[in-house]
Amino acid sequence: MPTLPSLCDITANARAKRERRKDARPGELLEAALELFVEKGFAATRAEEVAKLAGVSKGTLFLYFSSKEELFKAVVRENISGRFAEWNTELETFEGNSTELLRYCLTAWWERVGSTKASGISKLMMSEAGNFPELTAFYQEEVVRPGNDLIRRILQRGVDSGEFRKLDVEYGVYLLLAPMMFLALWRHSIGLCVAAEAALDPVAYLNTHIDNLLLGLCVRPAADTPSV
């Protein structure tokens, strides 16, 4: 005959479930906040909506995050800026040439950020930056600057190795970034509304961008140089 659990066992199991639930709450809140921030924008998203979507009370949300601004910062760190250490390590240990590195980085950006809900944060910042200068400064410091620096290092690596022609690396960063930002903006605006036959193929788009970018960046053999 099976032994029935004791009251102590039932209490212990209930406590363990509550503890697991408590540990999961920050992640659930960040996931709910990301979804609402991307869907509605920062200004229009209310703390109680985030709490409701995460299945907790508004008071519980503020136990973990002192304000909506701090919640937004945590969302950015969880999905983008907190990953720069990992990405920089990948750059430093990459064994291929700079052409391969550039292609790898843009492809990895799409897989890890561009194709995810996190890419909507770029659209949010572009549309609301002027209304929230403190958050804009935070985003500039934790996302824009390290992101630009990462791309700058990739380009400089190619220039130093002789694979890429000499160029203004500072503006070369924006040359590479602009089509990526367009793709993120398109995905969270017009891309939500167009018919399937008119939809943009993100992978084909990025491959075309990379191919054309490399045509302009790469040093060509002397035989390929047009005669004057």
N, C-alpha and C positions, 0 to 999 in steps of 0.2 A: 504494500500500500504506500503510495507516495507521501512524503512528509510535507505538510503545509508550511509555508514560510512563516517565521515568527514575526511579531510586531516589530522587533528590532531590525530584522532583515528588510521588511517593507519600508520602514523609516529610512534605513541606510540607502536603499535603492532610490527612493524619492529624492533624498538629499543629493545623491550622485547625479541624478538627472537634472536637478536644478542647477548644480554646479556646471555641468556640461552646457546647459542652456545659457548660463551666465557668461561662460567663456566665449560662446559663439556670438553673443549679442553685438560686440563692436563690429565684427565682420558683416553681420546682417544689416546693421545700421548703415555701414559704408556702402553696401550693395544697394540698399533702398535709396540712399541719398544720391548715388551716382545716377540711378535710373531717373529720378525726379529732376535732378539738376539738368541733365541732358534733355529731358523731355520738355521741361517748363522754363528752364533758365534759373539763375540764382535768385533774382528778386522775387519771382512768382512762387518759388517753392517755400512752403511753410514747414516749420519744425514738426508740428503735429502730423502733417502728412507723411513725413519720413518715418516718424515713430509708428504710425498706423500701418504703413506698408511693411515695416520690419516686425510688426506684431508685438510692440511694446508701448508703454505709455510715454507721453512727452517728458515726464519727469525722469524716466529711465534714460532717455536719450541724453538729457543734460547731466546725468551722472557720469557719462563717458566723454561728452563734448560740451564745453562751457558755453558755446554759442553756435549759431548757424555758420558763422565765418570759420570757426575752428573745425567744424564738421567738414566744410568745403576743403579746407587745407588738408585734412586727414584723407579725404577722398583723392585729392591730387597726389599726395605722397604714396598712398596705397597703390595707385594705378599707373603713375608715371614717374615722379621725381625720386621715389624710393628705389627705383630700379637702375639709376644711373651708375651706381657702383658696380653692379653686375655687367652693365653694358660696357663700361670703361675697361673692365677686366677682359672682356671678350676682344676688345680692340687691341689691347696690349699683347694678348697671347695668340692673335690670329696669325696663321702661318702662310697664308696665300699672299698673292701680290695685291696691290692697291685697287686694281680693277675688280678683282674678286671680292675684296673687302667692301668696296662701295656697293656692289650688287647685293652682297649678303646683308649689309646693314639696311638698305631700303626694303628688301624683301622681309627681313626680320621685323622692321617697324610695322609693316602692314599686318603681319601675322600676330604680333603681340599687342599692338595699339590701334592701328588704322582700322582693322576689321572688327574691333571691339567697341563696346559702348563708350569706352574711355576717350575715343577720338572725338566725341561730341563736346569734350571740355574745351577744345580749341575754338569751336564755334561759339560756345558760351562766353569765353573770354573776349573774343573779338567783338561780340555784340554788346557786352555789358561792362567792358573795361573802364570806360569813362565814368560810370556811375559808382564804381567801387575801387578807388585808387589804392587802398591798402591791400586789397586782394590782388590787384594788378601788379603791385610791387612785389608781392609774395610770388606770384606766378612768374614774373620776370626773373627773379632771383633763383627759384627752384626748378624751373622748367626751361625757360627760353635760353638763359645764359649757359647752363650746362649742356643743353641740346645743341646749341650753336657751337660750343667748344668741341663737342664730340665730332661734329661734321668737319669743323675746321682742322682737327687733327688728322682726319682721314684724308682730306685734300692735301694737307701739308706733307703727309707721308708719301703721297704719290709724287708730289713735286720734288721732294728731297731724294727720292729713289730714281728720278729721271723718267718715271712712267707718265706723269702728267706734265703738260707744258706749264711754264710760269704764268701765274694769274694772280689777280687781287683776291686772295683767299677770303678776306672778310666779306666781299660781295659774292664770292663763289658759294658761300654758305646759303645765301638767299636764293641763288639760282637753283640750287638743289632742293631747297625747302618749299619754294612757292608751289610747284605742282603737287607736292604732298599735302600742303595745306588746302589746296583746291579740292583734292580728293576727300579730305576729311569734312570740309564744308559741304560739298555736294552730297556726301553720304547722309548727312543729317539735315538736309533741306530739300532741294529738288529731287534728289535720289529717292526720297520717301514717296514721291508722288508720280513719277514717270511710269509709263507702261513698260512691261517687260521687254518689248522689242526695242525700246529706246534707252534701256538701262545701260549704264557705263560698266564695262568689265574692268574691275579694279586691277586685276593681275595683268591683263593685256596693257592697260593704261600705264602702269608702273614700269613694265618691261620696255615699252616704247620710250618712256621718259629716260630710263637708264641707258638704253642703247644710244639715244641721241646725245645725252649728256657725255657719255664716254667718247663719242665721235669728236666732240669739241675739246675734251680734256686730254685725251691720250696723245702722246708724242708719236708722230708717224715716221716710219722709215724714210730715209732720204729719197728713195725711188718714188715714194708716194707724194713728194712735195712738188706742186706744179711749177714748171719752169716759167721764168719771167720773160 
